[in-house]
Amino acid sequence: MEMEKDMKEAGGRIKLWIVEELKSYVRESKGNFSEELQAPYYEEPIVQFAAADDPLFEEYKTLIGPDHATPREVFERSFGPGSYGGGSVISVVLPISEVIRRANRAQKDGPSREWALLRTFGDEYFLNEIRGHLPAYLSSLGYRAVAPLDTDWYSIQGSASGPVSNWSERHVAYAAGLGSFSINDGFITEKGIAIRLFSVVTDLQVTPDARTAASHAGNCLLHSKGICGACITRCPVQAISKEGHDKIACMKFVYGQASRDWAVANGGDAKWGAGCGLCQTKVPCESRNPMRTAR
C-alpha cells in the first residue's frame, strides 16, 4: 500500500511537471507569437490525461471506424511489436487568443486576416513545433512518447459522410475529460470551442482525469437544452443544421481554391488555406463552457 501511495504521488508530481512545461512553452516560444498581430496565437493550455487502456479507445473502432488506432497500436507502430506495457494519452487544449477571436467575430462571409495567419503560422508551424516538444520533454524524464499526427501512418480517409481520421484529436480529448462535442462537430472545453488540440501517447502511467460532461455533447446548449444554434446562423455555407454538420460542404469551403487564394492574399500558405472559424466565434461557447451559466 505504501509503495502504491508513493507511485501515485510521484505520478501526480510528473503530471504537474508536464502541465507546467507546456504552459511555459506556450508562453515563451517565439513560434507562438505573431509579430504582425503583436499577440500570441494561443493562450495558456489545458492539459489532461487518459489511461491508454481506457475501453473507450476500443469503442472508437465502432463509433469512428475500424482504422481508428488504439493507444497500444500507436505505441507499437512507433516502438515495435510487444513494446507496449501500459501508459497514458496526454491531450492538450490550445485556446485561440482573444485578438484573433475578436477579429473573426466581425466576419460574416469568411475568415478574418488574423484567422488566416493563425491557420498557417499557429495551426501548422507552431502546432508541429509543440507536438515535437512534448515527446522530447517526456524522453528527458525517461519515458517513450509519440505524437500520432507526426507519424507516417496517420491519415485522413474519405467517406460518404466526409473525411475520417485514424486518430481523432477531438475523441482523444473527450476520453481525457476535456469537454464534449458540439452540434457543429467542434469540441467545447472549459476554454470554449475556439481551440486547437493535440495529443501524445506515452508509456508514462499516471492517474487519468475524470470525464465530467453529462454526455458526448453535454456542453452544447442546442444538444442539451434545445436552445442556441448560433453556429448554424454563423456558417457562411449553411453546412450546420439542427441535424448536425455537413462535413463535405464545410471541407470544400475551408480548403477550396477561394480559401487558398485568401490565405496567400493575407500572408499565409495556400497549402493550408485560410480556414474559417465563424462557427467558433461570436457564439456562446467561443471561449467558455456555456453550460456553466445555463444551469
FIVO-94673 format. One record per residue (C-alpha): x negated, y, z negated; residue number from 1. Coordinates in Angstrom, 1 decimal, padded with zeros to 4 digits, always signed. Layout:
REM FIVO-94673
     c1     c2     c3 seq
      X      Y      Z NUM
...
END
This chain:
REM FIVO-94673
     c1     c2     c3 seq
 +000.0 +000.0 +000.0   1
 -002.8 +002.4 -000.9   2
 -004.5 +001.7 +002.4   3
 -001.3 +002.3 +004.3   4
 -000.9 +005.6 +002.5   5
 -004.4 +006.7 +003.3   6
 -003.9 +005.8 +007.0   7
 -000.7 +007.7 +007.1   8
 -002.3 +010.8 +005.6   9
 -005.2 +010.5 +008.0  10
 -002.8 +010.3 +010.9  11
 -001.0 +013.3 +009.6  12
 -004.2 +015.3 +009.5  13
 -005.1 +014.3 +013.0  14
 -001.7 +015.3 +014.3  15
 -002.3 +018.8 +012.7  16
 -005.7 +019.0 +014.3  17
 -004.2 +018.2 +017.8  18
 -001.4 +020.8 +017.3  19
 -003.9 +023.5 +016.2  20
 -006.3 +022.6 +019.0  21
 -003.6 +023.0 +021.6  22
 -002.3 +026.3 +020.1  23
 -005.8 +027.6 +020.1  24
 -006.4 +026.6 +023.7  25
 -003.2 +028.2 +025.0  26
 -004.0 +031.4 +023.0  27
 -007.7 +031.6 +024.1  28
 -008.0 +030.1 +027.6  29
 -008.7 +032.6 +030.3  30
 -006.7 +030.3 +032.6  31
 -003.5 +031.2 +030.7  32
 -003.9 +034.9 +031.2  33
 -002.7 +036.9 +034.3  34
 -004.9 +040.0 +034.9  35
 -002.2 +041.4 +037.2  36
 +000.6 +041.0 +034.6  37
 -001.6 +041.7 +031.6  38
 +000.2 +038.8 +029.9  39
 -000.2 +035.1 +029.3  40
 +001.7 +032.6 +031.5  41
 +002.7 +030.6 +028.4  42
 +003.4 +031.3 +024.7  43
 +002.5 +029.1 +021.7  44
 +003.3 +025.5 +022.5  45
 +005.4 +023.0 +020.6  46
 +003.7 +019.5 +020.2  47
 +005.4 +016.3 +019.1  48
 +004.6 +012.6 +019.1  49
 +006.4 +009.5 +020.2  50
 +005.5 +005.9 +019.4  51
 +004.1 +004.3 +022.6  52
 +006.2 +001.1 +021.8  53
 +009.4 +003.0 +021.3  54
 +012.1 +000.9 +023.0  55
 +013.4 +003.9 +024.8  56
 +010.5 +003.7 +027.3  57
 +011.6 +000.3 +028.4  58
 +015.2 +001.6 +028.7  59
 +013.9 +004.2 +031.1  60
 +013.2 +001.5 +033.6  61
 +017.0 +001.1 +033.8  62
 +018.0 +004.7 +033.3  63
 +015.5 +006.2 +035.7  64
 +014.2 +003.3 +037.8  65
 +012.1 +000.1 +037.6  66
 +009.0 +002.0 +038.7  67
 +009.0 +004.4 +035.7  68
 +005.9 +003.4 +033.7  69
 +005.9 +002.5 +030.1  70
 +003.0 +003.8 +027.9  71
 +001.5 +000.4 +027.9  72
 +001.4 +000.3 +031.7  73
 +000.0 +003.8 +031.8  74
 -002.8 +002.9 +029.4  75
 -003.7 -000.4 +031.1  76
 -003.7 +001.1 +034.5  77
 -006.4 +003.5 +033.3  78
 -008.4 +001.3 +030.9  79
 -007.8 -002.2 +032.2  80
 -005.6 -005.2 +031.5  81
 -005.5 -006.1 +027.8  82
 -006.8 -002.7 +026.7  83
 -003.6 -001.7 +025.1  84
 -003.1 -002.3 +021.4  85
 -000.5 +000.3 +020.5  86
 -000.7 +004.0 +020.4  87
 +001.3 +007.3 +020.8  88
 +002.5 +009.6 +023.5  89
 +001.8 +013.3 +022.9  90
 +004.4 +015.6 +024.5  91
 +003.7 +019.3 +024.8  92
 +006.2 +022.2 +025.5  93
 +004.7 +025.3 +027.0  94
 +007.2 +028.2 +026.7  95
 +007.1 +030.6 +029.6  96
 +006.1 +034.1 +028.4  97
 +008.6 +036.9 +027.9  98
 +007.1 +039.1 +030.6  99
 +007.7 +036.5 +033.3 100
 +011.2 +035.6 +032.0 101
 +012.3 +039.2 +031.8 102
 +011.3 +039.8 +035.4 103
 +013.2 +036.8 +036.5 104
 +016.4 +037.8 +034.7 105
 +016.8 +040.7 +037.1 106
 +016.8 +038.4 +040.2 107
 +019.8 +037.0 +042.0 108
 +018.7 +035.5 +045.3 109
 +015.3 +034.1 +044.4 110
 +012.3 +034.3 +042.0 111
 +010.5 +037.4 +041.0 112
 +006.9 +038.1 +041.9 113
 +006.0 +037.2 +038.3 114
 +007.6 +033.8 +038.6 115
 +005.8 +033.2 +042.0 116
 +002.5 +033.9 +040.3 117
 +003.4 +031.5 +037.4 118
 +004.2 +028.8 +040.0 119
 +000.6 +028.8 +041.3 120
 -001.6 +030.0 +038.5 121
 +000.4 +028.8 +035.5 122
 +002.0 +025.6 +036.7 123
 -000.7 +024.3 +038.9 124
 -004.0 +025.8 +037.8 125
 -003.6 +026.2 +034.0 126
 -001.4 +023.1 +033.6 127
 -004.1 +021.0 +035.3 128
 -006.7 +022.6 +033.0 129
 -004.9 +021.9 +029.8 130
 -003.9 +018.3 +030.8 131
 -007.5 +017.6 +031.2 132
 -008.5 +019.3 +028.0 133
 -006.3 +017.2 +025.7 134
 -007.7 +013.8 +026.7 135
 -011.2 +015.2 +026.4 136
 -010.4 +016.5 +022.9 137
 -009.0 +013.1 +021.8 138
 -012.1 +011.5 +023.2 139
 -014.2 +013.7 +020.9 140
 -012.2 +012.3 +018.0 141
 -012.9 +008.8 +019.1 142
 -009.7 +007.9 +020.9 143
 -009.0 +007.0 +024.5 144
 -006.3 +009.0 +026.3 145
 -004.9 +009.7 +029.8 146
 -002.6 +012.3 +031.3 147
 -000.4 +010.2 +033.7 148
 +000.1 +013.1 +036.1 149
 -003.6 +013.2 +036.7 150
 -003.8 +009.6 +037.7 151
 -003.8 +008.2 +041.3 152
 -000.7 +006.1 +040.7 153
 +001.5 +008.9 +039.7 154
 +004.1 +009.7 +042.4 155
 +007.5 +011.2 +043.1 156
 +009.7 +009.0 +045.4 157
 +012.7 +010.0 +047.4 158
 +016.1 +008.5 +046.6 159
 +019.7 +009.0 +047.7 160
 +020.2 +011.5 +044.9 161
 +016.9 +013.3 +045.2 162
 +013.3 +012.9 +044.0 163
 +012.5 +010.4 +041.2 164
 +009.2 +010.5 +039.2 165
 +007.5 +007.4 +037.9 166
 +006.5 +009.4 +034.8 167
 +009.2 +011.9 +033.9 168
 +007.9 +014.6 +031.5 169
 +011.4 +015.5 +030.5 170
 +012.3 +012.0 +029.5 171
 +009.0 +011.7 +027.6 172
 +009.8 +015.0 +025.8 173
 +013.2 +013.5 +024.9 174
 +011.5 +010.4 +023.4 175
 +009.3 +012.7 +021.3 176
 +012.3 +014.5 +019.9 177
 +011.6 +017.8 +021.6 178
 +015.1 +018.5 +022.8 179
 +017.7 +017.4 +025.2 180
 +018.8 +017.7 +028.9 181
 +020.9 +020.4 +030.4 182
 +023.7 +020.2 +033.0 183
 +021.1 +021.6 +035.5 184
 +018.7 +018.8 +034.8 185
 +016.4 +021.1 +032.8 186
 +015.2 +020.4 +029.3 187
 +016.4 +022.5 +026.3 188
 +013.9 +022.7 +023.5 189
 +013.8 +024.8 +020.3 190
 +012.0 +027.4 +022.5 191
 +014.6 +027.1 +025.2 192
 +014.7 +025.8 +028.8 193
 +012.2 +028.2 +030.4 194
 +009.3 +025.9 +029.8 195
 +006.8 +023.6 +031.3 196
 +006.0 +020.1 +029.9 197
 +003.1 +017.7 +030.0 198
 +002.1 +014.6 +028.1 199
 -000.8 +012.3 +027.3 200
 -000.8 +008.6 +026.4 201
 -003.4 +007.6 +023.7 202
 -004.4 +004.7 +021.5 203
 -004.2 +007.1 +018.5 204
 -001.5 +005.7 +016.3 205
 +000.4 +008.2 +014.2 206
 +003.9 +008.6 +012.7 207
 +006.3 +009.6 +015.5 208
 +008.5 +012.6 +015.3 209
 +012.3 +012.1 +015.0 210
 +014.8 +012.7 +017.7 211
 +017.4 +015.1 +016.3 212
 +019.5 +016.1 +019.3 213
 +023.1 +014.9 +019.0 214
 +023.0 +013.2 +022.4 215
 +020.9 +013.2 +025.6 216
 +022.4 +016.6 +026.5 217
 +023.3 +017.7 +022.9 218
 +021.6 +021.1 +023.2 219
 +023.6 +022.1 +026.3 220
 +026.6 +024.3 +025.5 221
 +028.6 +023.2 +028.5 222
 +028.0 +019.5 +027.8 223
 +028.5 +019.7 +024.1 224
 +031.3 +022.3 +023.7 225
 +032.7 +022.9 +027.2 226
 +031.6 +026.5 +027.2 227
 +028.9 +028.5 +029.1 228
 +028.0 +027.3 +032.6 229
 +025.8 +030.4 +033.1 230
 +023.3 +028.3 +035.0 231
 +026.0 +027.4 +037.5 232
 +026.6 +031.0 +038.5 233
 +022.9 +031.9 +038.4 234
 +022.0 +029.3 +041.1 235
 +021.4 +031.0 +044.5 236
 +022.2 +027.9 +046.5 237
 +025.2 +026.5 +044.5 238
 +023.2 +023.4 +043.5 239
 +024.7 +023.2 +040.0 240
 +028.3 +022.4 +039.0 241
 +030.1 +021.1 +036.0 242
 +029.5 +017.6 +037.5 243
 +025.7 +018.1 +037.5 244
 +022.7 +019.1 +039.6 245
 +022.3 +018.6 +043.4 246
 +018.5 +017.8 +043.3 247
 +018.2 +017.8 +047.1 248
 +019.7 +021.2 +047.7 249
 +017.6 +022.6 +044.8 250
 +014.4 +021.0 +046.2 251
 +015.0 +022.4 +049.7 252
 +015.3 +025.9 +048.3 253
 +012.4 +025.7 +045.8 254
 +009.9 +024.0 +048.2 255
 +011.2 +025.2 +051.6 256
 +009.5 +027.4 +054.1 257
 +011.1 +030.6 +052.7 258
 +009.7 +029.7 +049.3 259
 +006.2 +029.1 +050.6 260
 +006.3 +032.4 +052.5 261
 +007.4 +034.2 +049.4 262
 +004.6 +032.6 +047.4 263
 +002.0 +033.8 +049.9 264
 +003.5 +037.3 +050.0 265
 +003.2 +037.6 +046.3 266
 -000.3 +036.3 +045.8 267
 +000.5 +032.6 +045.2 268
 -000.3 +029.5 +047.2 269
 +002.0 +028.2 +050.0 270
 +001.4 +024.7 +048.9 271
 +003.3 +025.1 +045.7 272
 +006.0 +027.5 +046.8 273
 +007.4 +030.3 +044.7 274
 +009.7 +028.2 +042.5 275
 +013.0 +029.7 +041.4 276
 +013.8 +029.5 +037.7 277
 +017.0 +031.5 +038.0 278
 +018.9 +028.8 +036.1 279
 +016.3 +029.0 +033.3 280
 +016.5 +032.8 +032.8 281
 +019.4 +035.1 +031.9 282
 +021.1 +032.1 +030.3 283
 +021.9 +031.5 +026.6 284
 +019.3 +028.7 +026.4 285
 +016.5 +030.7 +028.1 286
 +014.3 +030.9 +025.0 287
 +016.1 +029.1 +022.2 288
 +018.3 +026.2 +021.4 289
 +021.8 +027.7 +021.8 290
 +023.4 +025.0 +019.6 291
 +021.7 +026.6 +016.5 292
 +024.0 +029.6 +016.7 293
 +027.0 +027.9 +018.3 294
 +027.8 +025.6 +015.3 295
END
